[in-house]
Amino acid sequence: MADLLKSLVSRPLLRASCRLSRSNSFRLAHADGGDAIAGRRLASLLDHARRQVPFYTDRLNKLSAPLGIDSLRAIPLLRKSDVEANFPDRITDGTDPADWRMMSTRGTAQRLITIQGFAKRDAVRAANLRMLDRAGGYRPGMPMVEIPPEVCEEVCGELGEVETGVTTHLWQMIRGGKLRDAKSIRDLRGLVERHWIYNRKTYSGFGMHGSNPPADVLQTYVDRLRRDRPYVLKALATYLITIARHIESTRQTPLQIPVIKTSGSRIAPSWIPELERAFGGKFWNDYGSAEFGSIACDCRRHDGMHVFDDFFIVEVVDDDGNPLDDHEVGNVVVTDLMNHTMPMIRYQIGDLGSLDHSQCPCGRQSPRLNVLGRIGDVLHDVEGKVRHADLVLEQIERFDGVAAAQVQQKGDAWYALSIVPVAKAELDRDRVAADFKRWIGGDARVDVRTVRTLRPESGGKFRYVKKSC
């Protein structure tokens, strides 16, 4: 019976999901003008938020300009503290909680729960398939392997979705007379995506081994990847670089994995050649979050990530919320055009980045986003200048004997380095301290200690640069 049901529904549902989710939706948006689509959706979102969401009523009623693009920048930034203080009643639209899915961000310092309704969940699915299609050429049914952080993003409580198989759910729809029920159809589409469109396997993370598992453990990952032969490998950055360096250090034949992606954390640019050599494919950048889903992704030019501007408006602003010019680094701010259940309007997501509105040589006209990492993952040198995590990490890994490192700024001109030495090598801590002091400048205090491994944060991610509270 299950095979019969699957044969009856798989093809049309696959076609429907692809029509919803792949690049047709991008071309349709821009045939009518990306700005026009965004403008209509923004006006609808703002009107809904003003009428139905108490938190936004006062904010939006104060605007003098009509609700739309022209008034967006007059709206105060939405911060995590605003969401937490008004969650859930004042920042949701009063719809039936049975229709909600609750999502929890991992975060590096402060977690946040957001709520998605049916329309937003459909948009998340569409954006994710669009991202996989554009940034790597993934097609439904191609094999994929994911190695995510240890902690699940989803909060699956009473308000979450109950996971069932596709055929079981369809049989329940038939028996319950719900073949035309909108909720049941949407849930079915999600199940088809998760179980039939993606040919996905999930490996467990490094667990107690932290950032530095022993060679035999790393070899199990390599052997399994050779056996499973995925088209896409998507993993935490620490997992990717550690496995890649094991392949290279043991002089093994590179894996033949066409598409490499990071999950939940940023790849240092200096790591990309190592990943591409070891895994035998191409690294593709994409950007997203638990709050929003996929927001932007690389094109074949690999020169900034194209924002899905029919789904989101992305700004880069200073600390006061004022817009910055192209290529200026500031706070990334996101307006989600697809989530009416819990509107996220000018939400400060916590990342640093810059925008480029010039037309890309690939032909797309959507703005391109460059992300430099979390706001808290920076150092200030002795002159007060910002050193981004990428620069810090690249510099330390140039020092002799360093396999991995974490830097913590403990105060003005005081830095603590935790170093994982290269296997079977002794680390000259005094030399590392002197080299770092010379790089950071001035009369800095630099403490260096050696550790066997680096440990992830409570959310499962690794932070290589951070400040003391």
C-alpha positions, 0 to 999 in steps of 0.5 A: 500500500505504501509503495502504491501511494508513493507512486501515485503522489511522488511525481506531481508533488515533486513537480509542484515542489520544484515549481515553488522552490527553484529558480523559476520563482526568481525569474518570475520575480525579476520579470516583473521587477524585484523591487516591485515584488518586494514593494508590494510584499512590504506594504502588505506586511507593514499593513498587517503588522500595524493592524494585527501585531500590538508591538508594531501598532505604535511604531507604524502609526507614528510614520508620516509616509505611506507604509512601504519602501519609503517608510521602512528606514524610519522604523526603529531597529528590532533587537533580540531584547525587543522580541524577548520582551514582547514574546509571544502575545505582543509580537505575533498576529493572534493566529491559532497557535496550532498553526505555528512552528517554533524555531530556536536560534543557537546563537553565541550569547543570546538565544531567540525563539521565533514563530513561523506560520504555513506561508513562511514555512513554504517560503523557507522550503522554496528558498532552501531549494533555490539556494541549493540549485543556484549555489552548486547545481543541486537537483532533487534526488541527488545524494547529500550529507550533512554534519550539523552542530550537536544541538537541534535548532527546532523546538518540537514541543506542543506547538511544533509539527509531528513528524510522520512519513509521507505515505502515512500522512497521506493515508491519514488524509484519505481516511480523515477526508482531508485531501482538500484541507490546506494544513494537511496539504502544506504538511504533506508538501513539507514531508515530500521535501524532507523525505523524497526530494532530498536524498540526505544522510546526517552524520553525528558531530565530533561530540566529546572530541571537540575540534580535534578527534583522533585520527581513527575517528576522522578516518571513519568520516572519510571512509563513510563519505567515500562510500556514500559519495554525496553530491553535496557535503554541508557541515559545520566549518570546524568539521569540514576543515578538520576532516580536510586536513586529515585527508591531506596530512595522511596523503589520501586521494581526494574525495570527489564531492562536487559541492562543499558548504558550511552549516551554521558557521563561517568559513575562513577564506584561507581554508577554502583552498584546503577544502577544495583540494581535500574534498575534490569539489567547489566551495559555495557560500550561502547565508541564512539563519533559524529565524529566516531560513536561506537569505542569500547565496553565491553565484558562479562568480563567487563575488558576494552572495545574492540576496533573495530580494523577493523574500527579504530586504537586507540593509547594512546600517551603523549602530544608530540604524542609519544606512551605510554606503556600498562596501562599508562594514556595519550591522546586517539588518533583515526584514522578512517579507514572508512571515506575517505570523511573527513579523521581523521588520528591520531585525538586527541579526547580529552579524557584520557585513557589507552590501554591493548594489552594482550589477553582478557579471552573472547578470542578476541585479539583486544586491550582493551581501558579504558577511564578516561574522558575528558582531561579538567575534572581533578583537580590538587592537591596542589602538582600538581598531577592529580585527575581524575573526577571519584576519585573526584566524589567518594570522595565528594559523601562520605561526609555526606549530599551530593546528587550531586556535581560539583567541579571547580578548580579556580586557584592553590590550589583554589577549588569551590564546588557546592553541592546539599544537600540530600533532607530535610537535612542541609549541614554542609558546613564547614565540607565539606570544611574541608573534601575536603581540607584534601583529596586534601592536603596542604593549599588549599582554598575551597569554598562551596555553596549549590545549588538546582540543577546542570545545564548542559553545553550548549551542554546538558551534565553535567560536575562534575569536571572542570577548570576555563578558 
